[in-house]
Amino acid sequence: QVQLVESGGGLVQAGGSLRLSCAASGSIFSINAMGWYRQAPGKQRELVATITSVGSTNYADSVKGRFAISRDNAKNTVYLQMNSLKPEDTAVYYCNAELRLASGWYDYWGQGTQVTVSS
């Protein structure tokens, strides 16, 4: 069974840091882009950061300079280092990955991990 499993969310004070991890498991041939999205209460899901298979990154303007996305291709894992956190970063964070399986390419999502930043 192919799945993405996130970890690392929690409660942190403003100015603090958290590191999210997302591991893809199952019968995966290869992984293209991986990324993180977030959804705050009452708002639409939005892109936070993405990273290609060769390491090219893209960030939302709101997190540039504070967040860093990285990946370990040997472990099929993507990370999101979040520094200088603000209350407006509070949201459920979702991992996303483009996975090549035996039957083709598919877009997978993790179950989400809550990040809460207190002021």
Secondary structure, 3 states (H helix, E strand, C coil): CCEEEEECCEEEECCCCEEEEEEEECCCCEEEEEEEEEECCCCCCEEEEEECCCCCEEECCCCCCCEEEEEEHHHCEEEEEECCCCHHHCEEEEEEEEEEECCEEEEEECCCEEEEEEC
